Amino acid sequence: MVFNGANAYVMGAMASADKPDLPDLAGLPRAEDAPEASSGAPKKGVDVIRDELTRLPAKPGVYRMIGADGEVLYVGKAKSLKARVSNYAAGRGHGNHIARMISQTRAMEFIVTATETEALLLETNLIKRLRPRFNVLMRDDKSFPYIAIRRDHEIPALQKHRGAKSFKGEFFGPFASAGAVNRTLNTLQKAFLLRSCTDSTYSARTRPCMLYQIKRCAAPCTGEISAEDYSRLVVDSVDFLKGRSVELQDRLAAEMHAAAEALEFEQAARLRNRIRALAAVRAVQGVNVSTFSEADVFALHCEGGQSCIQVFFFRAGQNWGNRAYFPKHERDLEPAEILDAFLAQFYDDKEPPSLILASHEPPGADLLEEAFALKAGRKVEIRRPERGEKREVMDQAILNAREALGRRMAESASVARLLEGVGDAFGMAKAPERIEVYDNSHIQGSNAVGAMIVAGPEGFRKNQYRKFNMREITPGDDYAMMQAMIRRRFARLVKEAVDDTASAPETSTIQNGGVDFSKLEEEKAEWPDLLLIDGGEGQLEAAMTALRELGVDKEVCVVGVAKGVDRDAGRERFFMPGKQPFRLDEKSPVLYYLQRLRDEAHRFAIGAHRQKRAADIGKNPLDEIGGVGPSRKKALLARFGSARGVARAALAELEAVEGINTELARRIHDFFHNKP
């Protein structure tokens, strides 16, 4: 992040051995360049803060509170660093989570910026990158899908788009989910018959595709519609997506009646179908508004130390869906503070609309408006609606937030009971908090892929799923695949744990081949409590062999899950080291939960295998030959028809191809005839 004109500098008091690397801040000086803090006995808590206070300027900036192991505990901004830090230095009048944060602080680092707005932008960037434990953290930060009308071709295309807006066109959104976009696109295709194919597919068509037959495309590729008429369809679609749907439907209705009066019944029927499709789009969008055209609605509900934020998107006066977020925060944080932090992170990589409606007044609303306006290049307003249609929309959003949080809390309680049951079934001292399930997939040894899924109290943690390519394993050796997968996974965990131990020797002892896992709280959070292996005794022993090699076979509970007789679900057998195989009650909820975990691992493994197989199918042997680029590859395929034809060609035939000299022709010939 670049701050033009900002006279920014960094100050820090950490010892160099404990100091984490700063993120890349576009040339800002690092903490190592700042004056060192005064030497003496190590300080902690309030003493550290008071010591830093003596050197702080009364300027805006960002501060970081650092823990004993160098981890960032908290990132904050301030209009005056000196005034803000002095509040911490008082040592009293703080909430429980602030008091805990102060007590764990061992150092502080600071960045001075030119304005408070720059401090807010930098704070948001650092929070999303460092994810400090005492900050409000936004979860599920995925990009939103848009509808795009591509203008980089003479015949525009209607497509779903996610990511950077890197091509010429018009973008409409965001939509809350891919499903919402797909439903809208499906109906828009019925209404406007715009093409959705890629440019290469469009240029290769010689006759209309199936979409033309089912009346989802006007088939401009083969001239079934003139360019002028197609352009009118594009204009109509843009009008609808910009909110001029009522006017558009009125105009289409007038055209339909005119066509009927002129006895052009086929044209009238087509217009009727378009009107119905447009009405269907508005119907499925639910609540539509008349007092504002563009806004994002944020409704927060807190209960039991947890919270849910429902975000509704309104564009062109239409409801384009909603999404629920469950931010991570301390239990005693005020709702307005949660929403304030969430808004800053939400729009860190998104363009804000002109109006933001919030269920609670953010404490930093003025600063947020200034930062969002700077980002969007226009005025952005944050309001808490009190009456009228906006209040009705907010009440509906709050109701959705309350119900979503209730469902999540009920689900969490149910999962907690299931995890307790899993712990009892496998004789564990306590319920597992992190379960890793391993499976592999291949077809007669080809395209072998191992897969790991992760589950816990919050459900499936899909951002931590992992795939393992098994190139070095003998094709079809399931036991070797399982052993290699477990070895690779835990070798990395052990290495990270040993590195953490080396960086904090005063808090760790050496056990189990180099590290005491009970002392590494941060590592323990990612260390699995239970491994589920899809397979019987053979796969279980393969996994245990890998764990013994690394000296961590006592650190985790390992269970093999074998399919029942005739591979029937409900008759699974479970294998554990040193125990006889056993089964669970066929009607046990715990057994059903374990089946879900195994099935999810199986689904993920098969999906990874299919992706790899599809990639291999799409490969051409010519791509592996040095010196054969796209143009030469095209010339070879044009002459011989396929890679197989190239392989059968004689050396003289290869030399006759344009662009292929004698040396390259021999290289191609040798490649297909296995000559060194």
Secondary structure, 3 states (H helix, E strand, C coil): CCCCCCCCCEEECCCCCCCCCCCCCCCCCCHHHCCCCCCCCCCCCHHHHHHHHCCCCCCCEEEEEECCCCCEEEEEEECCHHHHHHHHHCCCCCCHHHHHHHHHCCEEEEEECCCHHHHHHHHHHHHHHHCCCCCCECCCCCCCCEEEEECCCCCCEEEEECCCCCCCEEEECCCCCHHHHHHHHHHHHHHHCCCCCCHHHHHHCCCCCHHHHCCCCCCHHHCCCCHHHHHHHHHHHHHHHCCCHHHHHHHHHHHHHHHHHCCCHHHHHHHHHHHHHHHHHHHHCCCCCCCCCCEEEEEEEEECCEEEEEEEEEECCEEEEEEEECCECCCCCCHHHHHHHHHHHHCCCCCCCCEEEECCCCCCHHHHHHHHHHHHCCCCEEECCCCHHHHHHHHHHHHHHHHHHHHHHHHHHHHHHHHHHHHHHCCCCCCCCCEEEEEEEEECCEEEEEEEEEEECCEECHHHCEEEECCCCCCCCHHHHHHHHHHHHHHHHHHHHHHHHHHCHHHCCCCCCCCCHHHCHHHHCCCCCEEEEECCHHHHHHHHHHHHHHCCCCCCEEEEEECCHHHCCCCCEEECCCCCCECCCCCCHHHHHHHHHHHHHHHHHHHHHHHHHHHHHCCCHHHHCCCCCHHHHHHHHHHHCCHHHHHHCCHHHHHCCCCCCHHHHHHHHHHHCCCC
